[in-house]
Amino acid sequence: MPLKALIDSEPIQSFDLAKEEWAALKIEYKQRELTMPCCGRTAIRGCKREAAKFWRLPAYNPYNTSFC
């Protein structure tokens, strides 16, 4: 469960974001460049209940052979 990502090439850590900032990213992240720092692939915002904030890769694609 990655906690760090890059948004518009700036590092961002999910645990540093306030509840309001995390909610705003739900709307904004599709218009901005959100990537995983380890592989450079596109990331999306993940959330398991209110407490767990993290970044994840989009759904698995069997034709994409690069993994984090």
Secondary structure, DSSP 8 states (H G I E B T S, - for coil): ---EEEETTEEEEGGGS-HHHHHHHHHHTTTS-EE-TTT--B-EEEEETTTEEEEE--S--TT-----
